[in-house]
Amino acid sequence: MSPEQAVPLNWNNAAQDYGTYRPGYPEDYFNLLQLFGIGLQGQQILDIGSGTGALAIPFARQGAQVTAVDLSPGQIAEAREKAAAHFLDIRFIISGAEDAPVESGRFHAVTASMCWGYFHPQRIVEQVKRVLLPDGLLLISSIVWQENDEVTRRTNALLGKYSEHFSHRYDERDTSAEPEWSRAGFRLKTYHQYSAQLPFTRSSWRGRMRATKFIGAALPQEQVDAFDGELAEALESVAPERFEVAHTIRIQIFQRTQDPTPQT
């Protein structure tokens, strides 16, 4: 269960839509990460909350040695299939990130896309500290659609209709560049936020919405189908067959430091 949402989430139910329709990060995102030392050839990367491999697969294609961890067997199955299609050797582990059975002090970077708020705050920070090499890097990243046109306004209205939690989706998040937890054991290396236009069709936008935690991972199938039907009707009236949606991409990179010595 997510700390952000007071209903159980079953990501297995959304795995197929997630793997098919969830948009990946654009190429310039990965180019930027490489400038800051993440995604390099031969680098050991632990991708937590890996889902269907939005980070793990591109990092592996860049030559990194990737371990991908996710609690959902369905999400991992989708990621395995994608990795196999690209002939990539990724180590997959089905586990909660806080308890993932990975080696201490092994990884150059730990990466987390669209998932940091799901973890137990204290336990995940201690786990990241444990597995990182000295001066290792922690990436926390998100890609979220903006509400700035009729497509996204109509979509958000339907999400609010079907999920009581949608309107409060940002209320519990610490979006500061240097959150409280980072002040012992990490230093902020860089913070970026920028906008990118991502392409969709009516069908792929519907699939992307079904894949959200508010719909596919939270609702019974009959409600998912009802939502999808209403969204299809809305898109017929406001969207061309192909369109773009502006997304905000957020990047925080922290570097592991020595914990302060307790004063006696």
N, C-alpha and C positions, 0 to 999 in steps of 0.2 A: 504493500500500500504506500502510495506517495504521501509524504508530509504535506504536499500542496493540495491534496484532494482526498476527501473523507469517504471515498468509495473504493472498494477493491478494484484493481486494474488487472485485466487478463490480456497481456500483450500477445499471447498465442493467437487469440481471436483476430487480432489486427495484423498478424505477421505477413500474410500474403499481400494485402494492400500496402503495407508498410514497405515491403521489399520491392514492389512493383512501382508504386506511385510517389513514395516519399522523395522529394528532390534532394539531390546531393549538393554539396558546396561547389561553387564555380572554381575554375582552374586558378584564377588569381588568388583565391583563398589559400590554396596549397602552396603557391609560389611565395606568398607572404610568410606562411609558417616556416618554410625552409630558410628564409632570411633570418629568422629568429631561432633556428637550430632544431626544428621539429620536422620529421619526415625525411631524414637524411639516409643515404645509402649505408646499410649495415647497422643502423641504429636499433637498439632494443626499445620497443614501444609497448606499453600496456594500455590498451583501449578499454576503458570501463563503461558499462552501460552501452555496449557496442551495437546493440540492435542488429540490423541487417547489414552492417558494415560500412556505414557512410564515411567513416574515417579509416577503419582498419584496411579496407580494400585499396583505396588510393595510396595509403602509406606503404602497403606491401608492394604495389606496382612501382613505387619509387625506390624500392630496394631495401626498405626497413624490415626488420625481423619483428613481426607483430604477434602479440598475444591478445586475443579478443575475449572479453568476459561479459556475459549477460545472464540474467536470471531466467529469461524466457527460452525454453527449448525451441519454440516455434520461430522466434527471431534468429536464434543461432542456426537453425536448419536452413532458413533463407540465406543467411550469410555464408554458410558452407557451400550452398549451391552456387552463389555468385562467385565465391573464391575459386571453386573448381572450374567454372566456366572461363576464368581468366588464368587458370593453371598457377594459382598462387598457393604458397605453403604458409598458411596462417594457423597458429595454435588456438583452438577454440576451447573455452571452458564455460560450462553452465554453472553459474554460481552468483550469489549476491556479491557485489564488488567489495563490500566491507570484509567479507570472509574468503575471498578468492585465494585458493591454495597456490600462490606464486612465490617465487624466491625473494628473499630479502636482498636489498641493495643490488638489484640486477638491472634496473631499467634506466635508460637515459631520459625517458619521458613517459608520463602518464597523461592520457588524453580522455576527455569527457565531453561529448556533444549532446546537448539537449537532455541532460540527465542529472546534473549535479544536485538539483533540488530534490531528487528522489532519495538520496542517500541519507543515512543517519549522520548528522553533522560531525560529531566528535569521532566516531568510528572510521568514517571514510578518510578524514584528515590523518589519523594515525596510520591507517593502512597505506596511504600515499607516501607518508614519511618513511615507512618501513621499506617499501619496495624500491624507492628511488635511490640511484647512486648519489654521492655527494655532488652538489651543484646541479642535480637533475631538474627537469622542467615539468611543470604541471600546466596543461592547457584546459581551460574551461571555455566552451564555445556554444553558440546558439545561432539558429537561423529561423526567423519568425516573420510571417507575412504581415505587411502593414495594412491598416484599414484606410485606404485613400481613394477608392473608386467604388462604383456600384456593385461590382462583383464581390469585393471583400465586405462591403457593408451588408449586402444581402446574406452572404455566407455567415458572417458573425451574428446576424440576427437569428438565423436558424440554429446556430450552435448554442446561443443563449436560450432558445426555446427548448432544445432537447437536453441541455445540461445546465443545471443550476450552478455549477462550479465555474462555468466559462467566464462569467462577468467578473469573477474574483481571481482570475488566473495569474495576475501579477502581484497580488496584495502581500503575499508571504515571502517574496524573493528579496534577498539582499543583492541589489544590483550595483552597489558601490564598487569602484575600481579596486579598493583594498578592503575587503570585508574583514570583520573582526577575527575570524578563524585564521586568517593568513598572517597575522602579526607575530605569531610564534612559530618559527620554523620555515618561513617563506619570505621572499621579497618580490614585489611586483616588478616584472621585467618589462612588460609592455601591455598596453590596453588599446584596442582598436574597435571602432564601431563604424560601419559604413552600409550603404544601401546597394542592392543588386537586383536587377530585373531577371526573373526566372520565367521560362516559357511553360505554358500549359495548354492543353486542349480542355474542352468541357469534360470529357471522360476522365482525363488524368487529374483535373482539379477535384472532381467528385471522389476519386480514389484517394487523393491526398487527404481530403477531409475525413473519409471513412477511417483512415489510418491514425487519426488523432486519438489522444487519450480521452477526449470528451465523447467520442462516438464509438469507434470499433473496439477499443479496449475497455469500455465502461458499460455499454448498453447491450441488452439482449438483441438477438438478430432481427426480430420484427421491428424494433425501434430503429436499428441501423438502416433497415430497408426503407422505413418511412421517411427518415431524414434524407436518405439518398434520393428518394423520389421527389421530395419537395425541392431539394437543391437542383435536381435536373430541370424541373419546371422553371425555377428562378433563372438558371443560366440560359435557358432557351430565350428568355425575354430580355436579358441584359448583356449577354456575352457573345462575341463572335465565336466561331469554331476554334480558333487559335487566338491566344491572348497572352499577355505577360502580367505578372504580379510582382510588385516591389516587396522585397524582403530586407529586413535589417539583420546584418551579420555582426555578431559580437565576439570578440576574441580577448581573453585574458590569459596571459602567460606569467606564471610565477616560477621563481627559482628556489630550489631547496637551500636552506641555510642551516647553520647549527642552531639548535634550540638554545635560548638564553639559559645561562647557568643559574640555578635557583640561589637566591641570597639567603645566607644563614644568619 
